[in-house]
Amino acid sequence: MKKFSAKSIGEIGEEYTAKFLQKNKYKIVARNYSKRYGEIDIIAENDEFLVFVEVKTRHENSLTMPSDSVDKRKQQRIIKTASAYLAENETEKYCRFDVSEVFVKADNLKLVSINYIKNAFE
Protein backbone atom coordinates (compact mmCIF):
# COMPACT_ATOMS: atom_id res chain seq x y z
CA MET A 1 0.00 0.00 0.00
CA LYS A 2 1.33 3.45 -0.94
CA LYS A 3 2.16 5.76 1.94
CA PHE A 4 0.96 9.35 1.53
CA SER A 5 2.47 12.30 3.39
CA ALA A 6 0.36 14.28 5.84
CA LYS A 7 0.82 17.29 3.55
CA SER A 8 -0.58 15.48 0.50
CA ILE A 9 -3.50 14.10 2.55
CA GLY A 10 -4.27 17.63 3.79
CA GLU A 11 -4.04 19.11 0.30
CA ILE A 12 -6.43 16.55 -1.18
CA GLY A 13 -8.89 17.22 1.66
CA GLU A 14 -8.77 20.94 0.91
CA GLU A 15 -9.38 20.22 -2.78
CA TYR A 16 -12.43 18.05 -1.99
CA THR A 17 -13.76 20.74 0.36
CA ALA A 18 -13.29 23.51 -2.22
CA LYS A 19 -15.26 21.48 -4.77
CA PHE A 20 -17.96 20.78 -2.15
CA LEU A 21 -18.27 24.50 -1.40
CA GLN A 22 -18.44 25.45 -5.08
CA LYS A 23 -21.19 22.86 -5.66
CA ASN A 24 -23.08 24.52 -2.80
CA LYS A 25 -22.87 27.96 -4.41
CA TYR A 26 -19.88 29.34 -2.51
CA LYS A 27 -17.12 31.27 -4.23
CA ILE A 28 -13.59 30.51 -3.06
CA VAL A 29 -12.02 33.84 -2.05
CA ALA A 30 -8.68 32.58 -0.72
CA ARG A 31 -6.82 29.35 0.04
CA ASN A 32 -4.14 28.89 2.66
CA TYR A 33 -4.41 32.48 3.88
CA SER A 34 -1.46 32.80 6.21
CA LYS A 35 -0.18 35.11 8.92
CA ARG A 36 2.70 34.40 11.29
CA TYR A 37 0.29 33.22 14.01
CA GLY A 38 -1.95 31.03 11.89
CA GLU A 39 -3.44 29.88 8.63
CA ILE A 40 -6.96 29.50 7.28
CA ASP A 41 -7.36 26.66 4.82
CA ILE A 42 -10.23 28.12 2.79
CA ILE A 43 -12.06 31.43 2.82
CA ALA A 44 -15.30 31.32 0.84
CA GLU A 45 -18.42 33.40 0.44
CA ASN A 46 -22.01 33.17 -0.69
CA ASP A 47 -24.67 35.86 -0.81
CA GLU A 48 -24.97 36.02 2.97
CA PHE A 49 -21.78 34.72 4.62
CA LEU A 50 -18.01 35.03 4.54
CA VAL A 51 -16.86 31.64 5.78
CA PHE A 52 -13.51 30.67 7.29
CA VAL A 53 -13.08 26.93 6.82
CA GLU A 54 -10.69 24.64 8.67
CA VAL A 55 -10.24 21.37 6.78
CA LYS A 56 -9.30 18.18 8.61
CA THR A 57 -8.70 15.04 6.57
CA ARG A 58 -8.49 11.49 7.91
CA HIS A 59 -8.53 7.96 6.58
CA GLU A 60 -12.01 6.44 6.54
CA ASN A 61 -11.35 4.14 9.51
CA SER A 62 -9.66 6.73 11.71
CA LEU A 63 -10.29 6.22 15.42
CA THR A 64 -10.75 9.94 16.10
CA MET A 65 -13.05 12.52 14.59
CA PRO A 66 -11.14 15.11 12.58
CA SER A 67 -12.91 18.02 14.27
CA ASP A 68 -11.51 16.88 17.64
CA SER A 69 -8.16 18.34 16.57
CA VAL A 70 -9.67 21.83 16.27
CA ASP A 71 -9.20 22.58 19.97
CA LYS A 72 -9.57 25.94 21.74
CA ARG A 73 -5.96 26.91 20.97
CA LYS A 74 -6.39 26.15 17.26
CA GLN A 75 -9.70 28.05 17.24
CA GLN A 76 -8.04 31.12 18.77
CA ARG A 77 -5.33 31.09 16.07
CA ILE A 78 -7.98 30.82 13.34
CA ILE A 79 -10.00 33.67 14.87
CA LYS A 80 -6.89 35.87 15.12
CA THR A 81 -5.99 35.12 11.49
CA ALA A 82 -9.58 35.81 10.38
CA SER A 83 -9.44 39.17 12.18
CA ALA A 84 -6.32 40.05 10.19
CA TYR A 85 -8.09 39.04 6.95
CA LEU A 86 -11.08 41.23 7.85
CA ALA A 87 -8.79 44.19 8.63
CA GLU A 88 -7.41 43.87 5.07
CA ASN A 89 -10.73 42.97 3.36
CA GLU A 90 -13.82 44.73 4.65
CA THR A 91 -17.15 42.99 4.22
CA GLU A 92 -20.79 43.60 5.06
CA LYS A 93 -21.45 39.85 5.24
CA TYR A 94 -21.89 37.79 8.36
CA CYS A 95 -18.80 35.78 9.25
CA ARG A 96 -18.81 32.14 10.20
CA PHE A 97 -16.25 29.51 11.24
CA ASP A 98 -16.83 26.08 9.72
CA VAL A 99 -14.96 22.79 9.92
CA SER A 100 -14.86 20.32 7.05
CA GLU A 101 -14.18 16.73 8.08
CA VAL A 102 -12.97 14.86 5.00
CA PHE A 103 -12.68 11.07 4.99
CA VAL A 104 -10.58 9.37 2.31
CA LYS A 105 -9.51 5.85 1.43
CA ALA A 106 -6.07 5.06 2.84
CA ASP A 107 -4.76 3.34 -0.29
CA ASN A 108 -5.63 5.96 -2.95
CA LEU A 109 -7.02 9.07 -1.17
CA LYS A 110 -10.35 8.77 -2.99
CA LEU A 111 -13.13 10.66 -1.26
CA VAL A 112 -15.32 8.57 1.04
CA SER A 113 -17.36 11.38 2.62
CA ILE A 114 -17.40 14.96 3.84
CA ASN A 115 -18.99 15.97 7.12
CA TYR A 116 -19.35 19.74 6.82
CA ILE A 117 -19.95 21.49 10.15
CA LYS A 118 -21.36 25.01 9.84
CA ASN A 119 -20.77 27.37 12.77
CA ALA A 120 -18.37 24.88 14.34
CA PHE A 121 -17.12 27.51 16.81
CA GLU A 122 -17.42 31.23 17.57
Residue pairs with C-beta under 8 A, 6 or more apart in sequence:
1 106
1 107
2 107
2 108
4 109
8 109
9 57
9 104
9 109
10 55
10 57
12 57
12 102
12 104
12 109
13 55
13 56
13 57
13 100
13 102
13 104
14 31
14 32
14 41
14 42
14 55
14 57
16 57
16 102
16 104
16 111
16 114
17 41
17 42
17 53
17 55
17 100
17 102
17 114
17 116
18 28
18 31
18 42
18 44
20 100
20 114
20 116
21 28
21 42
21 44
21 51
21 53
22 28
24 46
25 46
26 44
26 45
26 46
26 51
27 44
27 45
27 46
28 42
28 43
28 44
29 43
29 44
29 45
29 50
30 40
30 42
30 43
30 85
31 41
31 42
31 43
32 39
32 40
32 41
33 39
33 40
33 43
33 81
33 85
34 40
34 81
35 80
35 81
35 84
37 77
37 80
37 81
38 77
38 78
38 80
38 81
39 81
40 52
40 53
40 54
40 78
40 81
40 82
40 85
41 53
41 54
41 55
42 51
42 52
42 53
42 55
42 100
43 50
43 51
43 52
43 53
43 85
44 50
44 51
44 53
45 51
45 91
45 93
48 93
48 94
49 93
49 94
49 95
49 96
50 91
50 93
50 94
50 95
50 96
51 95
51 96
51 97
51 98
52 78
52 81
52 82
52 85
52 95
52 96
52 97
52 98
53 98
53 99
53 100
54 70
54 74
54 78
54 97
54 98
54 99
54 100
54 120
55 99
55 100
55 102
56 66
56 67
56 69
56 70
56 99
56 100
56 101
56 102
57 66
57 102
57 103
57 104
58 64
58 66
58 101
58 102
58 103
58 104
59 103
59 104
59 105
59 106
60 103
60 104
60 105
60 106
60 112
60 113
61 106
62 103
65 101
66 99
66 101
66 102
66 103
66 115
67 99
67 101
67 115
67 117
67 120
70 78
70 99
70 120
70 121
75 97
75 121
78 97
79 97
82 95
82 97
86 95
96 118
96 119
97 119
97 120
97 121
97 122
98 116
98 117
98 118
98 119
98 120
99 116
99 117
99 120
99 121
100 114
100 115
100 116
100 117
101 114
101 115
101 116
101 117
102 111
102 113
102 114
103 111
103 112
103 113
103 114
103 115
104 110
104 111
104 112
105 112
